[in-house]
Amino acid sequence: MSILPKKFPAPVAKPLGPFFAAGLVILYGVNAASNAMANSAEFKNDPRNPNRQSTKH
């Protein structure tokens, strides 16, 4: 006797494919918006910005 119940041949990845694709599109858009905001003039010198131009040499 197995701990897991009987396996049914239900497709899982195929019906969820559009959701995976939409998730990738959303992640790409959020990444692009984040990069654009980090490089904007308003947040260019923010100390939390990883791309900050340091004024000290």
N, C-alpha and C positions, 0 to 999 in steps of 0.2 A: 504494500500500500504506500502510495506517495503522499507527501505533504501537500503538494500542489494539486489543484483540481485538474480535470481533463482539459487538454488543450483543444481549442476550437480553431479551425483554419480561417480566422477573421483577418482581413487585411488591415493593417494599422498605418503604415507609412504612406501608402498610396492615397487614402482619403485626406490625410493630414498634410500632404505636399503643398497645397496652396497656402496653408497657414505658416509652414516653415519658410516659404518664399516671401510671404508678406513680412514675417519677422526679420528676415535678412534685409529687406528694403527699408524697414523702419530703423534698424540698427545702423545702416549706412547713412540714412538721413540725419539721425541724431549725432553720429560721429562727424559728419560734414558741418552741421550747424555748430557743434561744439568747437571744432577747429576754426571756423570762421569767426566765432565770438571771441575765442582766445587771441586771435590775431587782429581784432578790431582796435581802433584807437582808444576806446573807452576802457578796455581791460588790458592794454598792452603793458602797463607798468604795475599791475596788481601783483602783490607778493605771492599769491597762490598760483599765478600763471607759470606753467613749466617752460613756456617760451619767452619769458620775460627778458628784456634787454637790460642787463645790469649796467648801472651808471658808474659803479666803482671799478677801478682798474688795479 
